[in-house]
C-alpha cells in the first residue's frame, strides 16, 4: 500500500500537509506532524502488513517535526514498538529523558505507549518496523533501556536485520514474526556500547547536570575533572548520539524552564545567566527552538493555569 502527499511550490497548500497528517495517522497511530517553515513539502509512505499485527514501511519525505504527544497517546493507545532505521538524511529523536541523533545505517526504538518526538531538518528516508509489544512478553528482551538511543546497524546482527527489512520491503515472503523480534534483540545487544562505557557516560552526564549553570563548564574542564582526555570525553558522548555541546545545552534549557515555572517574578535574563548562558539572545533562540515558545510565553501560559 502506498500513500503520498505534497504541497504546492508557493507553499500555500495546507491541504496537502493536512492530507499527510491523515496518512501518517492512518499508517501508524495518532501522531502530530508539523511543517518546518514554508518550503514545499512532499512525502510518501509504502507500507506492507506482516502477520501478527506487525507491519513494515518506508518513509520518504522532506523535513518535518513529528510528535506523539500525551494527548495523542490518550486519544489512541498503541501497545507497539517502533524500530526506526535511518536510510538517508539525519534525524533527532527524543523520548523520556533521552535524545539522540540518527545517522544513515543506525536505528532506534520508540515505545508508542509514551510520548516521543522526531525532528527531520531536511529530506530523509527511513524504514519503520512496527511490532506489537506482546511479542516480547515471553522473551528476555527488554527495550526500555534502549528507547531513543542510537544503535549501530553495521554490526553482524545489525546488518542481518537491515537485509531482512529490505527483503520484506521488496516483497519477499515474511519470516515468522518471532524471528524478526529475535533478530532485533540480537542487533540491539550487538550494537549497544559496553556496560563500562555506559557507566562512564552516566557519571559525565550527572556531573554536567549538577554544574550546568557554570558558564565555564567546557569539555576541557569536565575531562580534567575526571582525568580523561577531551577526545575520550567526546567519544563517550558521540556513542550516545548526543554530543557534549548538545547535551549541555539541553540541561541548561531544562534548568531555565524549571526556574521560569518556579519563580514567576524572577527576571528571565537573570534566569538565563544562572542557567549558564552568557548571551540572552542565544538563550531566547535556543529556548524557542526546543520548546516552540518564547520564555515569556511559557511564563504567561503558566500564570494563566495558576490563575
Helices and strands as residue ranges (DSSP letters): E 2-6, H 14-27, E 32-35, E 42-50, G 51-53, E 54-61, E 64-68, H 70-75, E 80-88, E 91-95, E 98-102, E 107-111, E 116-120, E 124-132, G 133-136, G 143-146, H 156-169, H 177-191, H 195-211, H 219-226, H 230-240, H 244-262, H 268-274, H 280-291, H 295-306
